[in-house]
């Protein structure tokens, strides 16, 4: 091996070491919506709800923030990540929001040992950045209410909306996603309350 080759190898090793030492730190984000207090201590509907696990593609069971380019291409940010996978976060937000509404005797996750009269099942189709001339934050999510007594789906709601992003950076996308998720959760909570108001649970 010539002296020139040795020198080139040494330079390459130095550059590789410098690159490793300058690795970018990851930034983590969390979806969170304000918790509302129940209007009264007495439940509005005499029934118990279970919230099932939110079904989602693999991308949304991972912690990397997803972006879409065009109609068929998806990618992920390596250094911008969720504190927990979006599917798990939405499940937790549903439980928390339905519980804090005060409408029901109890609201529990399906993975607990609690029993319920109805199961709310969710499917997260998409949650992420839409790139283009302007940025948008897309949430595509649907739920269905399954009656344990009748063995049928008695109510469903599909939410699909692109929220404008006020900025060009990932934190602005996260803010828009947070607003979009809050709107979706609010509509689901209100829709369920409307269903039970028109179809009071029979004991």
Secondary structure, DSSP 8 states (H G I E B T S, - for coil): --HHHHHHHHHHHHHHHHHHHT----EEE---------S-SS-SEEEEEEE---EE-GGGGSSEEEEEETTTEEEEEEEEEESS-HHHHHHHHHHHHHHHTT-EEEEEETTSS---SEEEEEEEEEEEEE-SSS-EEEEEEEEEEEETTTTEEEEEEEEEEEEE-SSSSHHHHHHHHHHHHHHHHHHHHHHHHHHHHHS----
